[in-house]
Amino acid sequence: MPTTPRPGRGAVITYLNPDATHPVAFLRGVVLGPHVVDPETGHLWVPVLLPDRTTSVLDTVNIVL
């Protein structure tokens, strides 16, 4: 089983765009803080500064290494 990425604060990441209707499949963002664990699924989530300068919480399974 592959290891889930755990990028640290300030890391520049490439991730699969969760918006399936967006014309760009992969985007880049900057991690803003530590990861948190979803108690329901066990997935790790990180706060990310998106290309349009908004912030979001991104599931780390979407991060491309």
Secondary structure, DSSP 8 states (H G I E B T S, - for coil): --------TT-EEEEE-S-TTSS-SEEEEEE-S--EE-TTT--EEEEEE-TTS-EEEEEGGGEE-
